[in-house]
Amino acid sequence: MKLTNLMCRIIFVVCLFLAAAQAYADNWPNWRGPNQDGISQEKNLPTSWSDTKNVLWKLPLPGKGSSTPIIWGDRMFMTSGENSDLVLLCVSTDGKLLWKQKVATAVRTVIKKDEANEASPSPTTDGKHVFVFVGSGDMACYDFDGKQVWNFDAQKRYGKFLIQHGIHVTPILHEDRLYLNLIHNNGHWVVALDKATGKEIWKVDRKSDAEGESREAYSSPVLWKNGNELNLVVLGADYTTGHRLSDGKEVWRLGDINPKAKYSTALRIIATPVATSDQLFVPTARGGIFISLKQGAAGSIKAGGTHEAWRVGKGSPDVPSPLIHDGIAYLMRENGLLIVLDAKTGKELYEHRLNSERYRASPVYADGKIYLTSRDSGAFTVIKAGPTYQFLATNRLDDVFTASPAIANGRIYLRGFRALYAIQDSK
């Protein structure tokens, strides 16, 4: 059969689209993956591993950090401490260090005893450049060869950070802009930056009447398609707010996440919201309120308002961000308790205590499985995704893990304090 020119063009475009989609699916360009939700489309991933099983390679790191590796093609990027420096590492997917660049000198090399350092925010990439922010306030852009394109000090631009445990926010990249929130006792700012230059496009003062430690937040911004408009969502200082991308104007505000009747001055928020196609899931802190908003959010939203899908009074994760997949919400509590809810109704499906260790990394989904990372003993619990608890494996590596896993090209990448590990099924 002879193809017309039009048919040839259509086939060519479809092939390009499929190739691009496959390339995008294979990458992990942000802290929580391609869609900022901890979900990967990869298949044939390992269920079990150890120091001697299914570890394709192990690369020693120059220092500790909690930033998740990001992956584009055959390159990976992450921040790390190195003595008093904060550095950006570029690693090949075969486990070789390609280059290292100093981003800044750390202001604090230790945060809250053994918890973290200033290499906690994850980089992000558009496939050509890497954008990095570290806890010292320094932000920079590098090309894939390690050449710095621009940099600035956010503390000089937006004011000195005043927050107990440091700024750990990961910027969000969308089209030609980077979005960043800085919520601390010396300012509550939401900003948009030109990714090509680092110059400010807009800045808004995010008002809050929060008190004490509740004025501080460690959460990162996310994007949510709220009806026909894409909103920048910022959580912290007693509120969740939705902002217009064009100018940062606040278009909705969710309150009552720290109710005045039983107000806590210690409700600093660490976990980040998660967006799906029809809902936004908002954690709070310390096992407190967990909320879902539905499409059409606008104006001031109170507890029980029409824009809330539901709210539950307890169970919110404190540090790990929620995972939402196939109508189920997985809440990995910082104390080892897994709480699983029906995402449409908020009804509890089950809870299960994995152990009594600390959990800092956010859960990820891939290949029908949920991967849950404990901090201190290098324990990774793998369960089957679904409405009932189905244990698959517990795996251990001799390291400390606070970074969330990254998944690409049939591998799970695990960043410890001492080394980076590539996990792949050896069958």
Secondary structure, DSSP 4 states (H G I P E B T S, - for coil): -PPPHHHHHHHHHHHHHHHHHHHHHH-B-STTTTTTSSB----S--S--BTTBSEEEEEE-SS---PPPEEETTEEEEEEEETTEEEEEEEETTS-EEEEEEEEE-S-S-BTTTTB-S--S--EE-SSEEEEE-TTSEEEEEETTS-EEEEEEHHHHH-----TT---PPPEEETTEEEEEEEETTEEEEEEEETTT--EEEEEE------GGGG-B----EEEEETTEEEEEEEETTEEEEEETTT--EEEEE--SS-GGG--TT--B-S--EE-SSEEEE--STT--EEEEETT--EEE-TT-TTEEEEESS---SSSPPEEETTEEEEE-TTSEEEEEETTT--EEEEEE--SS---SPPEEETTEEEEE-SSS-EEEEEE-SSS--EEEEEE-SS---SPPEEETTEEEEE-SSEEEEE----
